[in-house]
Amino acid sequence: MIEELLPESVVVVEAYGDDASRAAAGAEGASLFPEEEAVIAKAVPKRRKEFTAVRACARSAMEKLGVPAQAVLPGERGAPAWPDGLVGSMTHCEGYCAAALVRATDLVSLGIDAEPHLPLPDGVLDAIALPTEETRLRRLNTDRPSVHWDRLLFSAKESVYKAWFPLTAQWLDFSEADIDVIADRDAGSGTFHARLLVPGPVVGGHRIGSFEGRWTVRRGLVATAVSVPFPTRREEVTG
């Protein structure tokens, strides 16, 4: 599902089902490195299952890229610390997990997210959406009511943040990216444009002012992905 939303250079490993851990590992359960065990030692069973499952996906993706399987520890603000030479992102929700990895020479950054395709809980949209975004969502709800656009917007913001943070090591508030969601003709997939409302990250002297993403709705899930290519146009860098 998420693989279709990212460039061919990205390796994506996904697992579905109530026991995504077993599906990801291809065996009963999945092992953790000792340093990962230390991180998750006091976690409740549900959290441990998710933590283990998504790391099984990540290690499978590493192997597909020819990189020895390694521990994936949460770093600052919980962002995964990837092996040198790789960039990536992980996501998990009930019955699904995925990891996406790519060589650092192919992309600057990426972010993925998956959510149940259900309406957001009451009050959440007001907390995450800009007035411009709410206006667009109302139009989409009228034109394509089969999609839970509020949940899609939330997922897109999560993917944007996951792509943003490794480049900046800074928080990005929900209000600091204005996301315009575009639906394909069948309304089951599409793209989105995220305009950063704060100074974007600088990569090789280039200012990144926006992120581009893709989305899909399938199998009871909404999935979003952002890939950040190396900039080709130099923008003025100030501050």
N, C-alpha and C positions, 0 to 999 in steps of 0.2 A: 504493500500500500504506500508506505512512505518512500520506498525506492523510486517510484514513478514521479515523485515530486522534486527529485534532486538530480544533479548532473551525473553522467555515467561514471565519472571518476570516483564517486562516493560509493562505498560499500555499506549496505544496510542489511542488518539481520533483525528479523522480527519473530515474535512468538505470540500465539493466540491461545485462548482457552483458560479454563479455571485454574489449571496448574501450568502457568506459563513458564515457571522455573524448570519443570521436567521437560517441557517442549523445547525450551532453549538449549538445555544441556544434552538432550537426546538420551537421558538416563534418569534414574530415580534421584531427584534432587540435583543440586549443583554445588560444587565446592567453592570455598572462598580462600583467598590468601590469608595468612595469619594476621597481617596488618588490617585487612578488611574485617576479619572476625572481631578484632579489637574495637573497630568503629561501631559494629552492629550488635555487640555482645548483649546489651540491655534492651534491645528493641523488642517490640511486641511481634508475634508471629507474622502478622500481615506485612509489617514493614520489612522484616527479614526476608520474606518471600519475594517482595518486589525488588529489594536491594540485590538479592542473589540472582534473580531472573535476568534483570537488565544487564548485570555484569557478565552473565553467561553469553548474552547477545554480543556484548562489547568484545569479549575475548574471541568469539567466533569471527567477528569482523576483523580483529587484528590479524588472526591467522590467514584470512583471505587476502590481506594486504602483505603477507609475508613477514609479519612482525610477531615475535614470540609473545604468547599470552602473558599479561602482566596485571598486577593489581591496579584497580581504578579507585583511588581514594577521593573523597570529597574535599575540595579545597575551600578557598574563601567563598562565603555565601553558599556553600554546598556545590559549587561548580565542579565537575569531575576534572581531575588532573590526568591528562593523557600522556602517553609516552612521547619522548622527544621525536619530532618529525611528523606527528599526527595532530589533526584537529578533529573534533567530533562533538556529538551531542547524544543524550539519552532521554527517553521518556517512558513512563509507565502509567497505566490506569487499570481499573478492574478488568482482568481477562486479556490484557495486551501489554507488551513491552517491546521496545526497539532501541537499537543503537546504530548510529550512523558515523562512519569514520572515513577520513580522506587524508591523503598526504598533504603536508603543509605547503608543498610546492604547487599544489593544484588549486587550493582555495584559501582565502584569508580566514574565513570562519564559517560556521554553519550552526543552525539551531532547528530542532524538531520538537513537536509536541503532539500528543494524542489525548483526546477527551471523549467521554461518552457523549453520543449525539442526543443530548437532552437539553431542555432549557436551563439557563443559569438559575441558581436559587434567587429568590426575591432579594432585591437590593444590590446584588453584585454588579449588574450592568451599570447602575448609577455610579458605582465606585470606580469603574474601570474605563468608561467611555467618555470621550469628548463630545460636546454638542454636535460637532460636524459628523462624528461617527454615528451618533444616535439618529441623526437625520437620514443618513444613508441606510442604516439598518431598517428604518421604517419603510423606506422605499423597497428594499429587498424583501421584507416581510410581505408586502403587498403583492409584489410581482412573483415571488417564489416562496410561498409559505411552507413548502415541504422541508426546508432547511432551517435549523435552529441557528440563525445568524448571530445571536448574542453569544452562544457558545463558540462559534467559529471565530468571532472577534477576540474572545478571551484567549483561545488557542493561538491565534496569530500573534497576539501580544507576548505570549509566553515564548514562542519561537524567536521573535525579534529580540527579546531580552537575552535568550540563550546565545544568540549570535553576537550580540552587543558586548556582553560582560567579558569574554576572554580578550577583547580588544582594548578594553578600558579599565577593567577592575573597578568599575563604578556602578552604582545602582542606576537603573533607568525606570522611572516611575511610569505607571500606566498612562499618565497624562502627557508624557514627553515624546510620544510617537503617535502621529495621526495616520490611521490605517484605512485605506480605501480598498474594499473587497470587491472583486469583479467576478461574476459568475459566467461560466461557459454556457452554451446554449442549453445543455441538458440540466444545468443547475446542480449537477452532482460533483462538479469540480470547478476549479478556476484559479485565479491568481490574486495577489494583493500587493499593494504598494505601501510601504511604511515610510512616511516622511518624518525624519527626526526633527524635533522641536528644540533640541539642545545641540551644541556643537558636537558633530560626529567624530568618531575615531579617526586618527591620522595614521595612514599606512604608507610608508615609503615617501613621505612628503605630500601625500594626497589626502584630502579631507573627504570622508565618506558621509554624504548627507542623507542617504536613504537606503533602505533595504528592499529587495524584491523577494516575494515568496509565492508559493503555490499551496493549494489546499484540495482536499477531497473528502467526501462523505461516503462511507462504505462499512458494511458489517456492523452497524450500530455505533460507529465511531466517526468522529471528525478528526482529521489529521492535517497538520500544517508543517511547512518546512521553509526555511530561509537559507539560501546559499549566498555567500559574499565573495565575489571574484576579486582578483587583484585589480585595483583601479587603473583605468587607461587614460583618464583625463585629469590633469592637475588643476586643483582648485586652490584658491588663495587660503593659506593657513595663517590664522591670526590667534594671538593669545597663547 
